[in-house]
Amino acid sequence: MTDPILQALQAAAGDAPPPPQGRVLAVKLGYNPNSSSVGSVVSLLFWSATAGALALNLTAALLAKRREPPGDEG
């Protein structure tokens, strides 16, 4: 059994020109140099969110400790 959709795709691909052959023009070294401008800030966003979560939790812990009634040391 042969799939008619697969046969149609193979027939259409037979008429297509071969893909162009390219070459690497340059390779840049360093911190994330070969990515798009959006892709290069993903790690910055991750570390900013991590630092923000740390600051929020630290502030919440300090405020919770400050609100404990005296003599409640368990």
N, C-alpha and C positions, 0 to 999 in steps of 0.2 A: 504494500500500500504506500503510495506516494502522496504527500500532501500537496494539493493544488496551489496553495499559497506559497509553499517553499519552492515549487517549480517556477512560479511567476517571479519570485525574488531572484532565483538563480538566472533566469532568462534576462531579467532587467540588469543584473550585475554583469552579465556577459557583454552587454553593449556599452558599459561605462568605461571611460578611460582609466588607466592605472593612476593611483594616487601620486601626487608630485613627490619627488625625492628632494628632501631638504638637507640642510647641514646645520650644525651648531655654530652660531656666529661668535658667541662669547659665553663664558661661564664666570659668574661673579661669586666671589667668596665673601663670607661674613655673615652677619645676623640676618637670616631670612631674605637674601637679596633677590632671589628669582621668583618671588611671588607678587601677586597683585597688591595694590595699595590697601585693599580691604583685608586681604589675607594676612598682611604683615602686622595688623593691629590686633589680631585675635588673641595672641599671647598677652599683649598689654591689657586687653579687656579682662582676660582670665585673672591675671595678677591683681588688677584693680578691684575686681569683685571679691577676691580672696582677702585682700587687705581691708576692704569695707566690711566684710563679714566679721573679721577679727576685731575691728574697732567697735562694731555694734555689740558683739558679745562681751567684750571687755567692759564697755560702758554699762551694759545691762547688769553684769556681775557686780560691778562697783556700786551701782545704785541699789541693787537688791541687798547687798551687805550693809549698806548705810541704813536701810529701813528695818533691819532686824531689831526686835525689842531687846532691851538690856536684860541679861540674865538667861537668855534662851540659847545656851551653849550646848544643849543636848546631852 
